[in-house]
Amino acid sequence: MTSSSAGNGRVASAVLGMRVVTPAMFDKLKDAVTSYAAALASSPDRWADEQAVREQLARHKLTGDRFFTTYSESVRT
């Protein structure tokens, strides 16, 4: 979910374990994706190198195990 804050709004109902992407977290995510793409575009055929792609995903915390904890916040009730 995206939200202007990590707090629970007046008419919102938080679900157990729910996380939100706040504007600050969205900016952080945009920076990571931009840096990831720039790193892979820095040399020819780097996109085709599975190891390079894997390393850049991990470096920028864009892997499934780190994505949500890095780029979203728990909802405050």
N, CA, C and O atoms as a CHARMM CRD file, in Angstrom:
* protein
*
  308
    1    1 MET  N      0.84200  -1.16700   0.00000 PROA 1      0.00000
    2    1 MET  CA     0.00000   0.00000   0.00000 PROA 1      0.00000
    3    1 MET  C      0.88700   1.22900   0.00000 PROA 1      0.00000
    4    1 MET  O      1.95700   1.22100   0.60700 PROA 1      0.00000
    5    2 THR  N      0.46200   2.27100  -0.66400 PROA 2      0.00000
    6    2 THR  CA     1.17000   3.54300  -0.58700 PROA 2      0.00000
    7    2 THR  C      0.35200   4.49100   0.27500 PROA 2      0.00000
    8    2 THR  O     -0.87800   4.44000   0.27600 PROA 2      0.00000
    9    3 SER  N      1.03700   5.34500   1.00000 PROA 3      0.00000
   10    3 SER  CA     0.36800   6.27000   1.90200 PROA 3      0.00000
   11    3 SER  C      1.26500   7.46900   2.14400 PROA 3      0.00000
   12    3 SER  O      2.48500   7.38800   2.00000 PROA 3      0.00000
   13    4 SER  N      0.64700   8.58100   2.51200 PROA 4      0.00000
   14    4 SER  CA     1.43500   9.77300   2.80700 PROA 4      0.00000
   15    4 SER  C      2.13900   9.68400   4.14900 PROA 4      0.00000
   16    4 SER  O      3.01700  10.49600   4.44100 PROA 4      0.00000
   17    5 SER  N      1.76600   8.70700   4.97300 PROA 5      0.00000
   18    5 SER  CA     2.44700   8.48800   6.24900 PROA 5      0.00000
   19    5 SER  C      2.31300   7.02700   6.63700 PROA 5      0.00000
   20    5 SER  O      1.53300   6.28300   6.04200 PROA 5      0.00000
   21    6 ALA  N      3.07500   6.62800   7.63200 PROA 6      0.00000
   22    6 ALA  CA     3.00600   5.24300   8.10500 PROA 6      0.00000
   23    6 ALA  C      1.93000   5.06800   9.16700 PROA 6      0.00000
   24    6 ALA  O      1.71800   3.95700   9.65300 PROA 6      0.00000
   25    7 GLY  N      1.24900   6.14800   9.53300 PROA 7      0.00000
   26    7 GLY  CA     0.20000   6.06100  10.53900 PROA 7      0.00000
   27    7 GLY  C     -1.10700   5.57900   9.95000 PROA 7      0.00000
   28    7 GLY  O     -1.34300   5.72000   8.75100 PROA 7      0.00000
   29    8 ASN  N     -1.94100   5.02000  10.77100 PROA 8      0.00000
   30    8 ASN  CA    -3.24500   4.53300  10.35500 PROA 8      0.00000
   31    8 ASN  C     -4.18900   5.73100  10.25000 PROA 8      0.00000
   32    8 ASN  O     -4.35500   6.46700  11.22300 PROA 8      0.00000
   33    9 GLY  N     -4.80200   5.93800   9.09900 PROA 9      0.00000
   34    9 GLY  CA    -5.71700   7.06000   8.91400 PROA 9      0.00000
   35    9 GLY  C     -7.00600   6.88700   9.68500 PROA 9      0.00000
   36    9 GLY  O     -7.27000   5.81700  10.23500 PROA 9      0.00000
   37   10 ARG  N     -7.81600   7.94400   9.72800 PROA 10     0.00000
   38   10 ARG  CA    -9.06300   7.90600  10.49600 PROA 10     0.00000
   39   10 ARG  C    -10.04800   6.86800   9.97700 PROA 10     0.00000
   40   10 ARG  O    -10.77500   6.26300  10.76500 PROA 10     0.00000
   41   11 VAL  N    -10.08500   6.65300   8.67000 PROA 11     0.00000
   42   11 VAL  CA   -11.05300   5.71600   8.10500 PROA 11     0.00000
   43   11 VAL  C    -10.37200   4.45200   7.57600 PROA 11     0.00000
   44   11 VAL  O    -11.00900   3.64200   6.90300 PROA 11     0.00000
   45   12 ALA  N     -9.10100   4.28300   7.87400 PROA 12     0.00000
   46   12 ALA  CA    -8.36000   3.11800   7.38400 PROA 12     0.00000
   47   12 ALA  C     -8.38000   1.99300   8.40500 PROA 12     0.00000
   48   12 ALA  O     -8.46900   2.22500   9.61000 PROA 12     0.00000
   49   13 SER  N     -8.29700   0.78600   7.90300 PROA 13     0.00000
   50   13 SER  CA    -8.20200  -0.39200   8.75800 PROA 13     0.00000
   51   13 SER  C     -6.91200  -1.12000   8.41700 PROA 13     0.00000
   52   13 SER  O     -6.74100  -1.60700   7.29900 PROA 13     0.00000
   53   14 ALA  N     -6.02100  -1.19000   9.36700 PROA 14     0.00000
   54   14 ALA  CA    -4.74800  -1.87600   9.14000 PROA 14     0.00000
   55   14 ALA  C     -4.94000  -3.37900   9.28700 PROA 14     0.00000
   56   14 ALA  O     -5.64100  -3.84400  10.18600 PROA 14     0.00000
   57   15 VAL  N     -4.31400  -4.12100   8.40100 PROA 15     0.00000
   58   15 VAL  CA    -4.32600  -5.57100   8.44700 PROA 15     0.00000
   59   15 VAL  C     -3.02900  -6.01000   9.12300 PROA 15     0.00000
   60   15 VAL  O     -1.98400  -5.39200   8.91800 PROA 15     0.00000
   61   16 LEU  N     -3.08700  -7.05700   9.91800 PROA 16     0.00000
   62   16 LEU  CA    -1.91200  -7.56500  10.61300 PROA 16     0.00000
   63   16 LEU  C     -0.74600  -7.76400   9.62900 PROA 16     0.00000
   64   16 LEU  O     -0.90200  -8.44800   8.61800 PROA 16     0.00000
   65   17 GLY  N      0.39100  -7.18100   9.91700 PROA 17     0.00000
   66   17 GLY  CA     1.57600  -7.31700   9.07600 PROA 17     0.00000
   67   17 GLY  C      1.61800  -6.37000   7.89000 PROA 17     0.00000
   68   17 GLY  O      2.54500  -6.43300   7.08200 PROA 17     0.00000
   69   18 MET  N      0.64000  -5.50100   7.77400 PROA 18     0.00000
   70   18 MET  CA     0.56000  -4.57000   6.64900 PROA 18     0.00000
   71   18 MET  C      1.73100  -3.60000   6.66000 PROA 18     0.00000
   72   18 MET  O      2.16900  -3.13900   7.71400 PROA 18     0.00000
   73   19 ARG  N      2.22800  -3.29900   5.46600 PROA 19     0.00000
   74   19 ARG  CA     3.31300  -2.34800   5.32400 PROA 19     0.00000
   75   19 ARG  C      2.89000  -1.29500   4.31300 PROA 19     0.00000
   76   19 ARG  O      2.07000  -1.56500   3.43600 PROA 19     0.00000
   77   20 VAL  N      3.44900  -0.09300   4.43500 PROA 20     0.00000
   78   20 VAL  CA     3.12400   0.98800   3.50500 PROA 20     0.00000
   79   20 VAL  C      4.40100   1.56600   2.91700 PROA 20     0.00000
   80   20 VAL  O      5.46700   1.54300   3.53100 PROA 20     0.00000
   81   21 VAL  N      4.25300   2.07900   1.71500 PROA 21     0.00000
   82   21 VAL  CA     5.34300   2.80000   1.06200 PROA 21     0.00000
   83   21 VAL  C      5.00900   4.27600   1.20000 PROA 21     0.00000
   84   21 VAL  O      4.09100   4.77700   0.55100 PROA 21     0.00000
   85   22 THR  N      5.75800   4.96700   2.04700 PROA 22     0.00000
   86   22 THR  CA     5.57400   6.39500   2.25900 PROA 22     0.00000
   87   22 THR  C      6.32700   7.15600   1.17200 PROA 22     0.00000
   88   22 THR  O      7.13800   6.55900   0.46400 PROA 22     0.00000
   89   23 PRO  N      6.08300   8.45200   1.02100 PROA 23     0.00000
   90   23 PRO  CA     6.83200   9.22100   0.01900 PROA 23     0.00000
   91   23 PRO  C      8.35400   9.12400   0.20800 PROA 23     0.00000
   92   23 PRO  O      9.08800   9.03600  -0.77700 PROA 23     0.00000
   93   24 ALA  N      8.82500   9.13900   1.43200 PROA 24     0.00000
   94   24 ALA  CA    10.27000   9.03100   1.67600 PROA 24     0.00000
   95   24 ALA  C     10.79500   7.66500   1.24100 PROA 24     0.00000
   96   24 ALA  O     11.86700   7.56900   0.64500 PROA 24     0.00000
   97   25 MET  N     10.03600   6.60500   1.54000 PROA 25     0.00000
   98   25 MET  CA    10.45100   5.26100   1.13400 PROA 25     0.00000
   99   25 MET  C     10.38200   5.11000  -0.38100 PROA 25     0.00000
  100   25 MET  O     11.21300   4.42100  -0.97200 PROA 25     0.00000
  101   26 PHE  N      9.39600   5.74900  -1.01700 PROA 26     0.00000
  102   26 PHE  CA     9.28100   5.68200  -2.46400 PROA 26     0.00000
  103   26 PHE  C     10.48400   6.36600  -3.12100 PROA 26     0.00000
  104   26 PHE  O     11.01700   5.86700  -4.11200 PROA 26     0.00000
  105   27 ASP  N     10.90700   7.49900  -2.57400 PROA 27     0.00000
  106   27 ASP  CA    12.10400   8.18200  -3.09300 PROA 27     0.00000
  107   27 ASP  C     13.34000   7.29300  -2.94200 PROA 27     0.00000
  108   27 ASP  O     14.17700   7.22500  -3.84200 PROA 27     0.00000
  109   28 LYS  N     13.44500   6.62300  -1.81500 PROA 28     0.00000
  110   28 LYS  CA    14.56300   5.70200  -1.58000 PROA 28     0.00000
  111   28 LYS  C     14.53700   4.56100  -2.59700 PROA 28     0.00000
  112   28 LYS  O     15.58100   4.16500  -3.11500 PROA 28     0.00000
  113   29 LEU  N     13.34900   4.03500  -2.88200 PROA 29     0.00000
  114   29 LEU  CA    13.19900   2.96300  -3.86900 PROA 29     0.00000
  115   29 LEU  C     13.56500   3.45100  -5.26500 PROA 29     0.00000
  116   29 LEU  O     14.26500   2.75300  -5.99900 PROA 29     0.00000
  117   30 LYS  N     13.10000   4.64300  -5.63900 PROA 30     0.00000
  118   30 LYS  CA    13.44000   5.19600  -6.95500 PROA 30     0.00000
  119   30 LYS  C     14.94600   5.34500  -7.11700 PROA 30     0.00000
  120   30 LYS  O     15.49700   5.02500  -8.16900 PROA 30     0.00000
  121   31 ASP  N     15.61100   5.83300  -6.07200 PROA 31     0.00000
  122   31 ASP  CA    17.07400   5.98200  -6.11800 PROA 31     0.00000
  123   31 ASP  C     17.75600   4.63400  -6.29900 PROA 31     0.00000
  124   31 ASP  O     18.71000   4.51600  -7.06800 PROA 31     0.00000
  125   32 ALA  N     17.27000   3.61800  -5.59500 PROA 32     0.00000
  126   32 ALA  CA    17.87200   2.28500  -5.69700 PROA 32     0.00000
  127   32 ALA  C     17.69600   1.70400  -7.09300 PROA 32     0.00000
  128   32 ALA  O     18.63700   1.14200  -7.65400 PROA 32     0.00000
  129   33 VAL  N     16.50300   1.83500  -7.65500 PROA 33     0.00000
  130   33 VAL  CA    16.24800   1.30300  -9.00100 PROA 33     0.00000
  131   33 VAL  C     17.08100   2.05100 -10.03500 PROA 33     0.00000
  132   33 VAL  O     17.61800   1.43600 -10.95700 PROA 33     0.00000
  133   34 THR  N     17.19400   3.35800  -9.89400 PROA 34     0.00000
  134   34 THR  CA    18.01600   4.15600 -10.81300 PROA 34     0.00000
  135   34 THR  C     19.47900   3.74600 -10.72200 PROA 34     0.00000
  136   34 THR  O     20.14100   3.59200 -11.74900 PROA 34     0.00000
  137   35 SER  N     19.98500   3.56900  -9.52300 PROA 35     0.00000
  138   35 SER  CA    21.37800   3.15300  -9.33100 PROA 35     0.00000
  139   35 SER  C     21.61900   1.74700  -9.87300 PROA 35     0.00000
  140   35 SER  O     22.66300   1.47400 -10.46600 PROA 35     0.00000
  141   36 TYR  N     20.65500   0.86300  -9.66900 PROA 36     0.00000
  142   36 TYR  CA    20.72700  -0.49900 -10.18100 PROA 36     0.00000
  143   36 TYR  C     20.83500  -0.48200 -11.70500 PROA 36     0.00000
  144   36 TYR  O     21.70000  -1.14100 -12.28200 PROA 36     0.00000
  145   37 ALA  N     19.96200   0.26500 -12.33700 PROA 37     0.00000
  146   37 ALA  CA    19.96900   0.33500 -13.80300 PROA 37     0.00000
  147   37 ALA  C     21.25500   0.96500 -14.31800 PROA 37     0.00000
  148   37 ALA  O     21.81600   0.49700 -15.30900 PROA 37     0.00000
  149   38 ALA  N     21.72800   2.01300 -13.66600 PROA 38     0.00000
  150   38 ALA  CA    22.97000   2.66900 -14.09100 PROA 38     0.00000
  151   38 ALA  C     24.16500   1.73400 -13.96000 PROA 38     0.00000
  152   38 ALA  O     25.04000   1.71700 -14.82600 PROA 38     0.00000
  153   39 ALA  N     24.20600   0.96600 -12.89200 PROA 39     0.00000
  154   39 ALA  CA    25.31800   0.02500 -12.68700 PROA 39     0.00000
  155   39 ALA  C     25.34100  -1.03400 -13.78100 PROA 39     0.00000
  156   39 ALA  O     26.40700  -1.39900 -14.27500 PROA 39     0.00000
  157   40 LEU  N     24.17200  -1.52400 -14.15500 PROA 40     0.00000
  158   40 LEU  CA    24.13600  -2.55100 -15.19600 PROA 40     0.00000
  159   40 LEU  C     24.38100  -1.96300 -16.58300 PROA 40     0.00000
  160   40 LEU  O     24.88000  -2.65400 -17.47100 PROA 40     0.00000
  161   41 ALA  N     24.03800  -0.71100 -16.76700 PROA 41     0.00000
  162   41 ALA  CA    24.24400  -0.06500 -18.06400 PROA 41     0.00000
  163   41 ALA  C     25.66900   0.46700 -18.23200 PROA 41     0.00000
  164   41 ALA  O     26.01700   0.98400 -19.29300 PROA 41     0.00000
  165   42 SER  N     26.48200   0.34200 -17.20000 PROA 42     0.00000
  166   42 SER  CA    27.82700   0.92200 -17.23300 PROA 42     0.00000
  167   42 SER  C     28.79400   0.20600 -18.16700 PROA 42     0.00000
  168   42 SER  O     29.84100   0.75600 -18.50800 PROA 42     0.00000
  169   43 SER  N     28.46500  -0.99800 -18.58000 PROA 43     0.00000
  170   43 SER  CA    29.31900  -1.69400 -19.54100 PROA 43     0.00000
  171   43 SER  C     28.45200  -2.55100 -20.46500 PROA 43     0.00000
  172   43 SER  O     27.38500  -3.02200 -20.07200 PROA 43     0.00000
  173   44 PRO  N     28.92600  -2.74300 -21.69800 PROA 44     0.00000
  174   44 PRO  CA    28.13200  -3.50600 -22.67000 PROA 44     0.00000
  175   44 PRO  C     27.85700  -4.94000 -22.18800 PROA 44     0.00000
  176   44 PRO  O     28.70100  -5.57400 -21.55500 PROA 44     0.00000
  177   45 ASP  N     26.69800  -5.41100 -22.49400 PROA 45     0.00000
  178   45 ASP  CA    26.27200  -6.78900 -22.20900 PROA 45     0.00000
  179   45 ASP  C     26.19700  -7.13600 -20.72600 PROA 45     0.00000
  180   45 ASP  O     26.06600  -8.30800 -20.37500 PROA 45     0.00000
  181   46 ARG  N     26.27600  -6.15700 -19.87000 PROA 46     0.00000
  182   46 ARG  CA    26.19900  -6.45500 -18.43300 PROA 46     0.00000
  183   46 ARG  C     24.81700  -6.98100 -18.04000 PROA 46     0.00000
  184   46 ARG  O     24.69300  -7.77700 -17.10900 PROA 46     0.00000
  185   47 TRP  N     23.77700  -6.53100 -18.75600 PROA 47     0.00000
  186   47 TRP  CA    22.42500  -7.00700 -18.47600 PROA 47     0.00000
  187   47 TRP  C     22.31100  -8.50900 -18.72700 PROA 47     0.00000
  188   47 TRP  O     21.48700  -9.18300 -18.11000 PROA 47     0.00000
  189   48 ALA  N     23.13100  -9.02500 -19.62400 PROA 48     0.00000
  190   48 ALA  CA    23.07900 -10.44900 -19.96900 PROA 48     0.00000
  191   48 ALA  C     23.87000 -11.31900 -18.99300 PROA 48     0.00000
  192   48 ALA  O     23.78100 -12.54600 -19.04500 PROA 48     0.00000
  193   49 ASP  N     24.62700 -10.70400 -18.12100 PROA 49     0.00000
  194   49 ASP  CA    25.45200 -11.42700 -17.15000 PROA 49     0.00000
  195   49 ASP  C     24.62600 -11.68200 -15.88500 PROA 49     0.00000
  196   49 ASP  O     24.41500 -10.77300 -15.08300 PROA 49     0.00000
  197   50 GLU  N     24.16700 -12.90900 -15.71400 PROA 50     0.00000
  198   50 GLU  CA    23.30300 -13.24400 -14.57600 PROA 50     0.00000
  199   50 GLU  C     23.94300 -12.91300 -13.23700 PROA 50     0.00000
  200   50 GLU  O     23.26400 -12.43400 -12.32900 PROA 50     0.00000
  201   51 GLN  N     25.22600 -13.16100 -13.10400 PROA 51     0.00000
  202   51 GLN  CA    25.91900 -12.87600 -11.84700 PROA 51     0.00000
  203   51 GLN  C     25.93000 -11.36900 -11.56000 PROA 51     0.00000
  204   51 GLN  O     25.72300 -10.95200 -10.42100 PROA 51     0.00000
  205   52 ALA  N     26.17000 -10.56300 -12.58600 PROA 52     0.00000
  206   52 ALA  CA    26.17300  -9.10800 -12.40200 PROA 52     0.00000
  207   52 ALA  C     24.79000  -8.60600 -11.99300 PROA 52     0.00000
  208   52 ALA  O     24.66700  -7.75800 -11.11000 PROA 52     0.00000
  209   53 VAL  N     23.75700  -9.13300 -12.63700 PROA 53     0.00000
  210   53 VAL  CA    22.38900  -8.74900 -12.29200 PROA 53     0.00000
  211   53 VAL  C     22.08900  -9.14300 -10.84800 PROA 53     0.00000
  212   53 VAL  O     21.54900  -8.34200 -10.08500 PROA 53     0.00000
  213   54 ARG  N     22.43500 -10.36800 -10.47300 PROA 54     0.00000
  214   54 ARG  CA    22.20700 -10.85700  -9.10300 PROA 54     0.00000
  215   54 ARG  C     22.93200  -9.97000  -8.08500 PROA 54     0.00000
  216   54 ARG  O     22.35700  -9.59400  -7.06400 PROA 54     0.00000
  217   55 GLU  N     24.18300  -9.64300  -8.36700 PROA 55     0.00000
  218   55 GLU  CA    24.96800  -8.81200  -7.44300 PROA 55     0.00000
  219   55 GLU  C     24.36200  -7.42300  -7.28400 PROA 55     0.00000
  220   55 GLU  O     24.29600  -6.89500  -6.17400 PROA 55     0.00000
  221   56 GLN  N     23.92100  -6.83000  -8.39100 PROA 56     0.00000
  222   56 GLN  CA    23.34300  -5.49000  -8.31100 PROA 56     0.00000
  223   56 GLN  C     21.99300  -5.49500  -7.58700 PROA 56     0.00000
  224   56 GLN  O     21.69200  -4.57400  -6.82700 PROA 56     0.00000
  225   57 LEU  N     21.19300  -6.51900  -7.82000 PROA 57     0.00000
  226   57 LEU  CA    19.93100  -6.63100  -7.08000 PROA 57     0.00000
  227   57 LEU  C     20.20000  -6.70300  -5.57900 PROA 57     0.00000
  228   57 LEU  O     19.53400  -6.02900  -4.79300 PROA 57     0.00000
  229   58 ALA  N     21.16500  -7.51200  -5.18900 PROA 58     0.00000
  230   58 ALA  CA    21.51100  -7.63900  -3.76600 PROA 58     0.00000
  231   58 ALA  C     22.09200  -6.34400  -3.22000 PROA 58     0.00000
  232   58 ALA  O     21.73100  -5.91600  -2.12400 PROA 58     0.00000
  233   59 ARG  N     22.98000  -5.72400  -3.96600 PROA 59     0.00000
  234   59 ARG  CA    23.63000  -4.48400  -3.51300 PROA 59     0.00000
  235   59 ARG  C     22.60700  -3.39000  -3.24500 PROA 59     0.00000
  236   59 ARG  O     22.75300  -2.61400  -2.30000 PROA 59     0.00000
  237   60 HSD  N     21.58000  -3.32700  -4.07000 PROA 60     0.00000
  238   60 HSD  CA    20.57900  -2.26300  -3.93900 PROA 60     0.00000
  239   60 HSD  C     19.33600  -2.71500  -3.17100 PROA 60     0.00000
  240   60 HSD  O     18.31600  -2.02600  -3.16000 PROA 60     0.00000
  241   61 LYS  N     19.43500  -3.87100  -2.53400 PROA 61     0.00000
  242   61 LYS  CA    18.37000  -4.41300  -1.67900 PROA 61     0.00000
  243   61 LYS  C     17.04500  -4.54000  -2.43700 PROA 61     0.00000
  244   61 LYS  O     15.98200  -4.18300  -1.92900 PROA 61     0.00000
  245   62 LEU  N     17.13900  -5.05100  -3.65300 PROA 62     0.00000
  246   62 LEU  CA    15.96100  -5.23600  -4.49200 PROA 62     0.00000
  247   62 LEU  C     15.58200  -6.71300  -4.61300 PROA 62     0.00000
  248   62 LEU  O     14.84500  -7.09200  -5.52300 PROA 62     0.00000
  249   63 THR  N     16.07600  -7.53000  -3.71600 PROA 63     0.00000
  250   63 THR  CA    15.75300  -8.95400  -3.71200 PROA 63     0.00000
  251   63 THR  C     14.50500  -9.18900  -2.86000 PROA 63     0.00000
  252   63 THR  O     14.16000  -8.37200  -2.00700 PROA 63     0.00000
  253   64 GLY  N     13.84100 -10.30600  -3.10300 PROA 64     0.00000
  254   64 GLY  CA    12.59900 -10.60900  -2.40800 PROA 64     0.00000
  255   64 GLY  C     12.71800 -10.62000  -0.90000 PROA 64     0.00000
  256   64 GLY  O     11.77300 -10.25100  -0.20300 PROA 64     0.00000
  257   65 ASP  N     13.85800 -11.03300  -0.38500 PROA 65     0.00000
  258   65 ASP  CA    14.00900 -11.11700   1.06800 PROA 65     0.00000
  259   65 ASP  C     14.27800  -9.76700   1.72600 PROA 65     0.00000
  260   65 ASP  O     14.14500  -9.65100   2.94400 PROA 65     0.00000
  261   66 ARG  N     14.65000  -8.74700   0.95900 PROA 66     0.00000
  262   66 ARG  CA    14.98900  -7.45000   1.56300 PROA 66     0.00000
  263   66 ARG  C     14.14200  -6.29000   1.04600 PROA 66     0.00000
  264   66 ARG  O     14.12900  -5.21300   1.64200 PROA 66     0.00000
  265   67 PHE  N     13.44300  -6.50800  -0.05100 PROA 67     0.00000
  266   67 PHE  CA    12.70100  -5.43000  -0.70500 PROA 67     0.00000
  267   67 PHE  C     11.71700  -4.74600   0.24100 PROA 67     0.00000
  268   67 PHE  O     11.77900  -3.53100   0.43000 PROA 67     0.00000
  269   68 PHE  N     10.81700  -5.51600   0.83300 PROA 68     0.00000
  270   68 PHE  CA     9.75200  -4.92000   1.64400 PROA 68     0.00000
  271   68 PHE  C     10.26400  -4.31200   2.94400 PROA 68     0.00000
  272   68 PHE  O      9.76900  -3.27000   3.37100 PROA 68     0.00000
  273   69 THR  N     11.24400  -4.94300   3.57600 PROA 69     0.00000
  274   69 THR  CA    11.75200  -4.37800   4.82400 PROA 69     0.00000
  275   69 THR  C     12.57600  -3.12200   4.58300 PROA 69     0.00000
  276   69 THR  O     12.69200  -2.27700   5.47100 PROA 69     0.00000
  277   70 THR  N     13.15100  -2.98900   3.38800 PROA 70     0.00000
  278   70 THR  CA    13.96900  -1.82800   3.07200 PROA 70     0.00000
  279   70 THR  C     13.13600  -0.64300   2.56100 PROA 70     0.00000
  280   70 THR  O     13.42400   0.50400   2.90100 PROA 70     0.00000
  281   71 TYR  N     12.12500  -0.90900   1.76200 PROA 71     0.00000
  282   71 TYR  CA    11.41200   0.15800   1.05900 PROA 71     0.00000
  283   71 TYR  C      9.96200   0.35300   1.50500 PROA 71     0.00000
  284   71 TYR  O      9.17600   0.98700   0.80100 PROA 71     0.00000
  285   72 SER  N      9.61100  -0.18400   2.65600 PROA 72     0.00000
  286   72 SER  CA     8.27700   0.07600   3.21600 PROA 72     0.00000
  287   72 SER  C      8.39200   0.10200   4.74100 PROA 72     0.00000
  288   72 SER  O      9.40000  -0.31100   5.31500 PROA 72     0.00000
  289   73 GLU  N      7.34400   0.59000   5.37000 PROA 73     0.00000
  290   73 GLU  CA     7.30900   0.68800   6.82800 PROA 73     0.00000
  291   73 GLU  C      6.08900  -0.05800   7.36700 PROA 73     0.00000
  292   73 GLU  O      5.05700  -0.15400   6.70300 PROA 73     0.00000
  293   74 SER  N      6.22900  -0.57600   8.57300 PROA 74     0.00000
  294   74 SER  CA     5.06800  -1.17800   9.24000 PROA 74     0.00000
  295   74 SER  C      4.04900  -0.08800   9.53800 PROA 74     0.00000
  296   74 SER  O      4.41100   1.05500   9.81900 PROA 74     0.00000
  297   75 VAL  N      2.79600  -0.44400   9.47600 PROA 75     0.00000
  298   75 VAL  CA     1.74600   0.52000   9.77500 PROA 75     0.00000
  299   75 VAL  C      1.71500   0.78100  11.27300 PROA 75     0.00000
  300   75 VAL  O      1.72200  -0.15200  12.07600 PROA 75     0.00000
  301   76 ARG  N      1.68200   2.03500  11.63500 PROA 76     0.00000
  302   76 ARG  CA     1.53000   2.41800  13.05500 PROA 76     0.00000
  303   76 ARG  C      0.04400   2.56200  13.32700 PROA 76     0.00000
  304   76 ARG  O     -0.67700   3.24000  12.59400 PROA 76     0.00000
  305   77 THR  N     -0.39300   1.92300  14.37500 PROA 77     0.00000
  306   77 THR  CA    -1.82900   2.02600  14.72200 PROA 77     0.00000
  307   77 THR  C     -2.05500   2.98600  15.84600 PROA 77     0.00000
  308   77 THR  O     -3.19600   3.19100  16.26200 PROA 77     0.00000
